Amino acid sequence: MKERMIRNTFFIPAALLVMLLLGACRTTDWVNPNVADPHKQDELFEEHSAQCRQEVDNTFADDPGNETARADLFEKCMKAKGWEEQDWW
């Protein structure tokens, strides 16, 4: 019984650490399924993301610290331009 408790005491923190590390490794890329040429997609991403950042900056000029709302607006703007988020692990 004591051995099992010691094993659980080690296992739970170790499992939480692994989950934390995996979560930190996750990245998100934006892809546009309507653009087949990767070079064109890169150019279009730069253009559209700059437009969306400008929209976010204009909308939140009086509240620059609201990161969650800023990220949500950026995401909506990009999706409205045809972009989709793709997660990589």
Residue pairs with C-beta under 8 A, 6 or more apart in sequence:
22 89
25 89
26 87
26 88
26 89
27 87
27 88
28 85
28 86
28 87
28 88
29 85
29 86
29 88
30 45
30 49
30 78
30 83
30 84
30 85
30 86
31 41
31 83
31 84
31 86
32 41
32 44
32 45
32 81
32 82
32 83
32 84
33 82
33 84
34 82
35 41
35 44
45 83
48 77
48 78
48 81
48 83
49 74
49 78
51 77
51 81
52 73
52 74
52 77
52 78
52 81
53 74
55 73
55 74
55 77
56 70
56 73
56 74
56 77
59 73
60 66
60 69
60 70
60 73
63 69
64 70
75 85
